[in-house]
Amino acid sequence: MGLASHNSDNTGDYFKNLNKIKKGDKIYYKTNYGTKIYTVETIVEIEETDFSYLEETKDNRITLITCVKGKPNLRLCVQGIERKKE
């Protein structure tokens, strides 16, 4: 699952606090079919043309991508791996 959003304007600032996330934090992704919970494992700045973090993986993960303030050619990429149901 890959999602991208703005982080600093009024038209779509869903990721305005993404830069505050830390490894181990939880991401809750709610759909009509239920809520999936992911644990943040990766936080990295990538080039705007780097799509490698969206490639297929063997685990179920979510990838969130947004702009980096003051660095127009970079994107903040956060990945979380789905928690096993307890």
C-alpha positions, 0 to 999 in steps of 0.5 A, a space after each residue: 500500500 502506498 499513499 502520498 499527500 501534501 503536508 503544508 497547505 489547506 488542500 490536502 495536508 493529511 501528512 502535516 505531522 509525518 515528520 514527527 513520527 518515530 520508529 516503533 510508532 503505530 500507523 492505523 489504516 481504516 477502511 470499510 473492511 476494518 482497521 489495519 495496524 502497522 509498526 513504523 520500521 523505516 524513516 528515510 529521505 529519498 529522491 523525488 524520482 526514487 520509487 524503490 520503496 513502492 516495490 513488491 515485498 513479502 510482508 504487508 507494509 504501508 508506505 507514506 510519502 510526502 515533501 520535505 520542507 526546504 528540500 524540493 527534490 527530496 521526499 520523506 518516506 515512512 514505512 510500517 509493517 503490519 502487526 500480527 493479530 493478537 
